Amino acid sequence: MVYSLPCLKNQILSMYQRSDFEELLNKWTTWNVEDNLISDIYDGKIWRNFPSQVNDSNQLRFFTPETAESHLSIMINLD
């Protein structure tokens, strides 16, 4: 099967041109999360524990409030 996907470069350029894009990048940092309730990707274990690098057996997290504007991830969903 062949899936038609838009050009990733064009999609990223389009997102960065939005006037509210930086605000949206930081939105998850103030997300109110209820215990034992997963309503968004930000509530899951993978998001909270995704490693940035391994340094002397200490894993640094990739997604942190301090790096919300610079650490972007790409996810492809297929149904």
PDB file as gemmi writes it, atoms N, CA and C in Angstrom:
CRYST1    1.000    1.000    1.000  90.00  90.00  90.00 P 1                      
ATOM      1  N   MET A   1       0.834  -1.179   0.000  1.00  0.00           N  
ATOM      2  CA  MET A   1       0.000   0.000   0.000  1.00  0.00           C  
ATOM      3  C   MET A   1       0.879   1.244   0.000  1.00  0.00           C  
ATOM      4  N   VAL A   2       0.382   2.277  -0.613  1.00  0.00           N  
ATOM      5  CA  VAL A   2       1.080   3.553  -0.665  1.00  0.00           C  
ATOM      6  C   VAL A   2       0.234   4.592   0.063  1.00  0.00           C  
ATOM      7  N   TYR A   3       0.850   5.296   1.005  1.00  0.00           N  
ATOM      8  CA  TYR A   3       0.164   6.343   1.734  1.00  0.00           C  
ATOM      9  C   TYR A   3       0.703   7.697   1.289  1.00  0.00           C  
ATOM     10  N   SER A   4      -0.193   8.572   0.944  1.00  0.00           N  
ATOM     11  CA  SER A   4       0.200   9.909   0.534  1.00  0.00           C  
ATOM     12  C   SER A   4       0.418  10.768   1.781  1.00  0.00           C  
ATOM     13  N   LEU A   5       1.628  11.262   1.949  1.00  0.00           N  
ATOM     14  CA  LEU A   5       1.955  12.101   3.102  1.00  0.00           C  
ATOM     15  C   LEU A   5       2.428  13.461   2.616  1.00  0.00           C  
ATOM     16  N   PRO A   6       2.011  14.530   3.292  1.00  0.00           N  
ATOM     17  CA  PRO A   6       2.491  15.856   2.890  1.00  0.00           C  
ATOM     18  C   PRO A   6       3.980  15.991   3.185  1.00  0.00           C  
ATOM     19  N   CYS A   7       4.616  16.936   2.527  1.00  0.00           N  
ATOM     20  CA  CYS A   7       6.036  17.191   2.731  1.00  0.00           C  
ATOM     21  C   CYS A   7       6.273  17.662   4.170  1.00  0.00           C  
ATOM     22  N   LEU A   8       7.104  16.954   4.897  1.00  0.00           N  
ATOM     23  CA  LEU A   8       7.367  17.281   6.299  1.00  0.00           C  
ATOM     24  C   LEU A   8       7.958  18.683   6.454  1.00  0.00           C  
ATOM     25  N   LYS A   9       8.877  19.044   5.578  1.00  0.00           N  
ATOM     26  CA  LYS A   9       9.498  20.373   5.639  1.00  0.00           C  
ATOM     27  C   LYS A   9       8.437  21.462   5.504  1.00  0.00           C  
ATOM     28  N   ASN A  10       7.532  21.311   4.558  1.00  0.00           N  
ATOM     29  CA  ASN A  10       6.472  22.301   4.371  1.00  0.00           C  
ATOM     30  C   ASN A  10       5.531  22.368   5.566  1.00  0.00           C  
ATOM     31  N   GLN A  11       5.245  21.221   6.151  1.00  0.00           N  
ATOM     32  CA  GLN A  11       4.366  21.183   7.318  1.00  0.00           C  
ATOM     33  C   GLN A  11       4.999  21.913   8.509  1.00  0.00           C  
ATOM     34  N   ILE A  12       6.285  21.688   8.737  1.00  0.00           N  
ATOM     35  CA  ILE A  12       6.979  22.354   9.844  1.00  0.00           C  
ATOM     36  C   ILE A  12       7.057  23.858   9.605  1.00  0.00           C  
ATOM     37  N   LEU A  13       7.387  24.262   8.381  1.00  0.00           N  
ATOM     38  CA  LEU A  13       7.419  25.694   8.052  1.00  0.00           C  
ATOM     39  C   LEU A  13       6.059  26.340   8.284  1.00  0.00           C  
ATOM     40  N   SER A  14       5.028  25.666   7.900  1.00  0.00           N  
ATOM     41  CA  SER A  14       3.675  26.180   8.083  1.00  0.00           C  
ATOM     42  C   SER A  14       3.343  26.346   9.563  1.00  0.00           C  
ATOM     43  N   MET A  15       3.738  25.383  10.384  1.00  0.00           N  
ATOM     44  CA  MET A  15       3.463  25.475  11.821  1.00  0.00           C  
ATOM     45  C   MET A  15       4.204  26.649  12.442  1.00  0.00           C  
ATOM     46  N   TYR A  16       5.471  26.820  12.096  1.00  0.00           N  
ATOM     47  CA  TYR A  16       6.263  27.906  12.680  1.00  0.00           C  
ATOM     48  C   TYR A  16       5.780  29.285  12.239  1.00  0.00           C  
ATOM     49  N   GLN A  17       5.058  29.377  11.153  1.00  0.00           N  
ATOM     50  CA  GLN A  17       4.560  30.665  10.684  1.00  0.00           C  
ATOM     51  C   GLN A  17       3.292  31.098  11.412  1.00  0.00           C  
ATOM     52  N   ARG A  18       2.692  30.219  12.164  1.00  0.00           N  
ATOM     53  CA  ARG A  18       1.503  30.580  12.935  1.00  0.00           C  
ATOM     54  C   ARG A  18       1.902  31.534  14.055  1.00  0.00           C  
ATOM     55  N   SER A  19       1.106  32.557  14.277  1.00  0.00           N  
ATOM     56  CA  SER A  19       1.445  33.565  15.290  1.00  0.00           C  
ATOM     57  C   SER A  19       1.425  33.000  16.711  1.00  0.00           C  
ATOM     58  N   ASP A  20       0.633  31.971  16.960  1.00  0.00           N  
ATOM     59  CA  ASP A  20       0.520  31.409  18.303  1.00  0.00           C  
ATOM     60  C   ASP A  20       1.318  30.123  18.504  1.00  0.00           C  
ATOM     61  N   PHE A  21       2.223  29.808  17.579  1.00  0.00           N  
ATOM     62  CA  PHE A  21       2.913  28.516  17.623  1.00  0.00           C  
ATOM     63  C   PHE A  21       3.762  28.345  18.879  1.00  0.00           C  
ATOM     64  N   GLU A  22       4.542  29.359  19.258  1.00  0.00           N  
ATOM     65  CA  GLU A  22       5.372  29.228  20.460  1.00  0.00           C  
ATOM     66  C   GLU A  22       4.515  29.025  21.705  1.00  0.00           C  
ATOM     67  N   GLU A  23       3.402  29.711  21.769  1.00  0.00           N  
ATOM     68  CA  GLU A  23       2.481  29.540  22.897  1.00  0.00           C  
ATOM     69  C   GLU A  23       1.948  28.112  22.943  1.00  0.00           C  
ATOM     70  N   LEU A  24       1.607  27.568  21.781  1.00  0.00           N  
ATOM     71  CA  LEU A  24       1.110  26.195  21.713  1.00  0.00           C  
ATOM     72  C   LEU A  24       2.181  25.177  22.113  1.00  0.00           C  
ATOM     73  N   LEU A  25       3.445  25.455  21.784  1.00  0.00           N  
ATOM     74  CA  LEU A  25       4.532  24.555  22.166  1.00  0.00           C  
ATOM     75  C   LEU A  25       4.658  24.444  23.682  1.00  0.00           C  
ATOM     76  N   ASN A  26       4.325  25.514  24.378  1.00  0.00           N  
ATOM     77  CA  ASN A  26       4.455  25.541  25.837  1.00  0.00           C  
ATOM     78  C   ASN A  26       3.176  25.139  26.562  1.00  0.00           C  
ATOM     79  N   LYS A  27       2.105  24.946  25.842  1.00  0.00           N  
ATOM     80  CA  LYS A  27       0.812  24.693  26.478  1.00  0.00           C  
ATOM     81  C   LYS A  27       0.824  23.458  27.382  1.00  0.00           C  
ATOM     82  N   TRP A  28       1.498  22.414  26.969  1.00  0.00           N  
ATOM     83  CA  TRP A  28       1.506  21.174  27.758  1.00  0.00           C  
ATOM     84  C   TRP A  28       2.221  21.353  29.098  1.00  0.00           C  
ATOM     85  N   THR A  29       3.066  22.372  29.232  1.00  0.00           N  
ATOM     86  CA  THR A  29       3.834  22.537  30.473  1.00  0.00           C  
ATOM     87  C   THR A  29       2.953  22.945  31.647  1.00  0.00           C  
ATOM     88  N   THR A  30       1.778  23.491  31.364  1.00  0.00           N  
ATOM     89  CA  THR A  30       0.852  23.872  32.438  1.00  0.00           C  
ATOM     90  C   THR A  30      -0.412  23.022  32.411  1.00  0.00           C  
ATOM     91  N   TRP A  31      -0.333  21.891  31.747  1.00  0.00           N  
ATOM     92  CA  TRP A  31      -1.457  20.968  31.617  1.00  0.00           C  
ATOM     93  C   TRP A  31      -1.844  20.432  32.990  1.00  0.00           C  
ATOM     94  N   ASN A  32      -3.116  20.483  33.328  1.00  0.00           N  
ATOM     95  CA  ASN A  32      -3.600  19.947  34.598  1.00  0.00           C  
ATOM     96  C   ASN A  32      -3.924  18.470  34.409  1.00  0.00           C  
ATOM     97  N   VAL A  33      -3.187  17.605  35.096  1.00  0.00           N  
ATOM     98  CA  VAL A  33      -3.319  16.158  34.925  1.00  0.00           C  
ATOM     99  C   VAL A  33      -3.888  15.534  36.194  1.00  0.00           C  
ATOM    100  N   GLU A  34      -4.979  14.801  36.035  1.00  0.00           N  
ATOM    101  CA  GLU A  34      -5.537  14.067  37.156  1.00  0.00           C  
ATOM    102  C   GLU A  34      -4.819  12.730  37.288  1.00  0.00           C  
ATOM    103  N   ASP A  35      -4.616  12.284  38.522  1.00  0.00           N  
ATOM    104  CA  ASP A  35      -3.967  10.990  38.750  1.00  0.00           C  
ATOM    105  C   ASP A  35      -4.799   9.871  38.123  1.00  0.00           C  
ATOM    106  N   ASN A  36      -4.109   8.930  37.503  1.00  0.00           N  
ATOM    107  CA  ASN A  36      -4.714   7.730  36.919  1.00  0.00           C  
ATOM    108  C   ASN A  36      -5.724   8.017  35.820  1.00  0.00           C  
ATOM    109  N   LEU A  37      -5.631   9.189  35.170  1.00  0.00           N  
ATOM    110  CA  LEU A  37      -6.505   9.518  34.058  1.00  0.00           C  
ATOM    111  C   LEU A  37      -5.648   9.963  32.888  1.00  0.00           C  
ATOM    112  N   ILE A  38      -5.773   9.256  31.769  1.00  0.00           N  
ATOM    113  CA  ILE A  38      -5.015   9.609  30.576  1.00  0.00           C  
ATOM    114  C   ILE A  38      -6.001  10.156  29.557  1.00  0.00           C  
ATOM    115  N   SER A  39      -5.900  11.458  29.297  1.00  0.00           N  
ATOM    116  CA  SER A  39      -6.804  12.081  28.339  1.00  0.00           C  
ATOM    117  C   SER A  39      -6.054  12.647  27.134  1.00  0.00           C  
ATOM    118  N   ASP A  40      -4.720  12.604  27.186  1.00  0.00           N  
ATOM    119  CA  ASP A  40      -3.910  13.136  26.099  1.00  0.00           C  
ATOM    120  C   ASP A  40      -2.551  12.450  26.128  1.00  0.00           C  
ATOM    121  N   ILE A  41      -1.795  12.589  25.044  1.00  0.00           N  
ATOM    122  CA  ILE A  41      -0.467  11.978  24.976  1.00  0.00           C  
ATOM    123  C   ILE A  41       0.442  12.472  26.097  1.00  0.00           C  
ATOM    124  N   TYR A  42       0.252  13.723  26.531  1.00  0.00           N  
ATOM    125  CA  TYR A  42       1.093  14.306  27.569  1.00  0.00           C  
ATOM    126  C   TYR A  42       0.908  13.631  28.928  1.00  0.00           C  
ATOM    127  N   ASP A  43      -0.168  12.878  29.090  1.00  0.00           N  
ATOM    128  CA  ASP A  43      -0.451  12.232  30.371  1.00  0.00           C  
ATOM    129  C   ASP A  43       0.199  10.854  30.503  1.00  0.00           C  
ATOM    130  N   GLY A  44       0.753  10.324  29.427  1.00  0.00           N  
ATOM    131  CA  GLY A  44       1.274   8.964  29.430  1.00  0.00           C  
ATOM    132  C   GLY A  44       2.701   8.848  29.947  1.00  0.00           C  
ATOM    133  N   LYS A  45       3.083   7.626  30.277  1.00  0.00           N  
ATOM    134  CA  LYS A  45       4.423   7.349  30.813  1.00  0.00           C  
ATOM    135  C   LYS A  45       5.519   7.642  29.797  1.00  0.00           C  
ATOM    136  N   ILE A  46       5.262   7.340  28.530  1.00  0.00           N  
ATOM    137  CA  ILE A  46       6.300   7.549  27.517  1.00  0.00           C  
ATOM    138  C   ILE A  46       6.653   9.025  27.423  1.00  0.00           C  
ATOM    139  N   TRP A  47       5.663   9.893  27.406  1.00  0.00           N  
ATOM    140  CA  TRP A  47       5.917  11.337  27.320  1.00  0.00           C  
ATOM    141  C   TRP A  47       6.737  11.813  28.518  1.00  0.00           C  
ATOM    142  N   ARG A  48       6.366  11.346  29.701  1.00  0.00           N  
ATOM    143  CA  ARG A  48       7.056  11.795  30.923  1.00  0.00           C  
ATOM    144  C   ARG A  48       8.463  11.223  31.053  1.00  0.00           C  
ATOM    145  N   ASN A  49       8.714  10.066  30.452  1.00  0.00           N  
ATOM    146  CA  ASN A  49       9.991   9.379  30.665  1.00  0.00           C  
ATOM    147  C   ASN A  49      10.857   9.243  29.424  1.00  0.00           C  
ATOM    148  N   PHE A  50      10.453   9.823  28.300  1.00  0.00           N  
ATOM    149  CA  PHE A  50      11.210   9.665  27.061  1.00  0.00           C  
ATOM    150  C   PHE A  50      12.618  10.232  27.248  1.00  0.00           C  
ATOM    151  N   PRO A  51      13.653   9.417  27.030  1.00  0.00           N  
ATOM    152  CA  PRO A  51      15.024   9.876  27.316  1.00  0.00           C  
ATOM    153  C   PRO A  51      15.593  10.781  26.233  1.00  0.00           C  
ATOM    154  N   SER A  52      16.377  11.744  26.671  1.00  0.00           N  
ATOM    155  CA  SER A  52      17.090  12.616  25.743  1.00  0.00           C  
ATOM    156  C   SER A  52      18.458  12.024  25.445  1.00  0.00           C  
ATOM    157  N   GLN A  53      19.130  11.617  26.491  1.00  0.00           N  
ATOM    158  CA  GLN A  53      20.444  10.996  26.349  1.00  0.00           C  
ATOM    159  C   GLN A  53      20.740  10.219  27.622  1.00  0.00           C  
ATOM    160  N   VAL A  54      21.674   9.337  27.543  1.00  0.00           N  
ATOM    161  CA  VAL A  54      22.083   8.574  28.713  1.00  0.00           C  
ATOM    162  C   VAL A  54      23.458   9.079  29.131  1.00  0.00           C  
ATOM    163  N   ASN A  55      23.574   9.466  30.375  1.00  0.00           N  
ATOM    164  CA  ASN A  55      24.813  10.038  30.878  1.00  0.00           C  
ATOM    165  C   ASN A  55      25.135   9.409  32.231  1.00  0.00           C  
ATOM    166  N   ASP A  56      26.128   8.532  32.269  1.00  0.00           N  
ATOM    167  CA  ASP A  56      26.521   7.871  33.521  1.00  0.00           C  
ATOM    168  C   ASP A  56      25.331   7.247  34.240  1.00  0.00           C  
ATOM    169  N   SER A  57      24.533   6.497  33.514  1.00  0.00           N  
ATOM    170  CA  SER A  57      23.350   5.791  33.994  1.00  0.00           C  
ATOM    171  C   SER A  57      22.235   6.726  34.465  1.00  0.00           C  
ATOM    172  N   ASN A  58      22.356   8.044  34.259  1.00  0.00           N  
ATOM    173  CA  ASN A  58      21.278   8.986  34.542  1.00  0.00           C  
ATOM    174  C   ASN A  58      20.621   9.364  33.225  1.00  0.00           C  
ATOM    175  N   GLN A  59      19.361   9.048  33.089  1.00  0.00           N  
ATOM    176  CA  GLN A  59      18.656   9.401  31.856  1.00  0.00           C  
ATOM    177  C   GLN A  59      18.048  10.792  32.002  1.00  0.00           C  
ATOM    178  N   LEU A  60      18.394  11.683  31.084  1.00  0.00           N  
ATOM    179  CA  LEU A  60      17.808  13.005  31.054  1.00  0.00           C  
ATOM    180  C   LEU A  60      16.556  12.972  30.191  1.00  0.00           C  
ATOM    181  N   ARG A  61      15.507  13.631  30.615  1.00  0.00           N  
ATOM    182  CA  ARG A  61      14.241  13.626  29.882  1.00  0.00           C  
ATOM    183  C   ARG A  61      14.300  14.555  28.677  1.00  0.00           C  
ATOM    184  N   PHE A  62      13.723  14.129  27.574  1.00  0.00           N  
ATOM    185  CA  PHE A  62      13.689  14.911  26.343  1.00  0.00           C  
ATOM    186  C   PHE A  62      12.635  16.015  26.419  1.00  0.00           C  
ATOM    187  N   PHE A  63      11.457  15.687  26.959  1.00  0.00           N  
ATOM    188  CA  PHE A  63      10.362  16.637  27.056  1.00  0.00           C  
ATOM    189  C   PHE A  63      10.344  17.262  28.441  1.00  0.00           C  
ATOM    190  N   THR A  64      10.794  18.489  28.533  1.00  0.00           N  
ATOM    191  CA  THR A  64      10.777  19.223  29.789  1.00  0.00           C  
ATOM    192  C   THR A  64      10.222  20.622  29.517  1.00  0.00           C  
ATOM    193  N   PRO A  65       9.667  21.287  30.512  1.00  0.00           N  
ATOM    194  CA  PRO A  65       9.175  22.655  30.310  1.00  0.00           C  
ATOM    195  C   PRO A  65      10.267  23.599  29.802  1.00  0.00           C  
ATOM    196  N   GLU A  66      11.499  23.388  30.210  1.00  0.00           N  
ATOM    197  CA  GLU A  66      12.602  24.253  29.798  1.00  0.00           C  
ATOM    198  C   GLU A  66      12.963  24.092  28.314  1.00  0.00           C  
ATOM    199  N   THR A  67      12.646  22.948  27.743  1.00  0.00           N  
ATOM    200  CA  THR A  67      13.013  22.691  26.341  1.00  0.00           C  
ATOM    201  C   THR A  67      11.789  22.585  25.430  1.00  0.00           C  
ATOM    202  N   ALA A  68      10.640  23.045  25.900  1.00  0.00           N  
ATOM    203  CA  ALA A  68       9.392  22.880  25.150  1.00  0.00           C  
ATOM    204  C   ALA A  68       9.437  23.539  23.770  1.00  0.00           C  
ATOM    205  N   GLU A  69      10.193  24.635  23.626  1.00  0.00           N  
ATOM    206  CA  GLU A  69      10.243  25.331  22.346  1.00  0.00           C  
ATOM    207  C   GLU A  69      11.294  24.773  21.394  1.00  0.00           C  
ATOM    208  N   SER A  70      12.190  23.939  21.885  1.00  0.00           N  
ATOM    209  CA  SER A  70      13.268  23.443  21.028  1.00  0.00           C  
ATOM    210  C   SER A  70      13.257  21.930  20.824  1.00  0.00           C  
ATOM    211  N   HIS A  71      12.684  21.174  21.710  1.00  0.00           N  
ATOM    212  CA  HIS A  71      12.636  19.720  21.568  1.00  0.00           C  
ATOM    213  C   HIS A  71      11.294  19.317  20.964  1.00  0.00           C  
ATOM    214  N   LEU A  72      11.288  19.169  19.661  1.00  0.00           N  
ATOM    215  CA  LEU A  72      10.070  18.782  18.962  1.00  0.00           C  
ATOM    216  C   LEU A  72      10.146  17.312  18.589  1.00  0.00           C  
ATOM    217  N   SER A  73       8.999  16.673  18.541  1.00  0.00           N  
ATOM    218  CA  SER A  73       8.967  15.264  18.139  1.00  0.00           C  
ATOM    219  C   SER A  73       8.008  15.125  16.964  1.00  0.00           C  
ATOM    220  N   ILE A  74       8.163  14.058  16.238  1.00  0.00           N  
ATOM    221  CA  ILE A  74       7.303  13.769  15.091  1.00  0.00           C  
ATOM    222  C   ILE A  74       6.634  12.433  15.330  1.00  0.00           C  
ATOM    223  N   MET A  75       5.323  12.418  15.138  1.00  0.00           N  
ATOM    224  CA  MET A  75       4.577  11.192  15.320  1.00  0.00           C  
ATOM    225  C   MET A  75       3.716  10.973  14.081  1.00  0.00           C  
ATOM    226  N   ILE A  76       3.722   9.773  13.576  1.00  0.00           N  
ATOM    227  CA  ILE A  76       2.922   9.433  12.408  1.00  0.00           C  
ATOM    228  C   ILE A  76       1.851   8.432  12.848  1.00  0.00           C  
ATOM    229  N   ASN A  77       0.603   8.786  12.636  1.00  0.00           N  
ATOM    230  CA  ASN A  77      -0.506   7.899  12.962  1.00  0.00           C  
ATOM    231  C   ASN A  77      -1.063   7.312  11.685  1.00  0.00           C  
ATOM    232  N   LEU A  78      -1.250   6.020  11.670  1.00  0.00           N  
ATOM    233  CA  LEU A  78      -1.872   5.353  10.533  1.00  0.00           C  
ATOM    234  C   LEU A  78      -3.050   4.537  11.042  1.00  0.00           C  
ATOM    235  N   ASP A  79      -4.173   4.672  10.395  1.00  0.00           N  
ATOM    236  CA  ASP A  79      -5.363   3.906  10.776  1.00  0.00           C  
ATOM    237  C   ASP A  79      -5.514   2.709   9.861  1.00  0.00           C  
TER     238      ASP A  79                                                      
END                                                                             
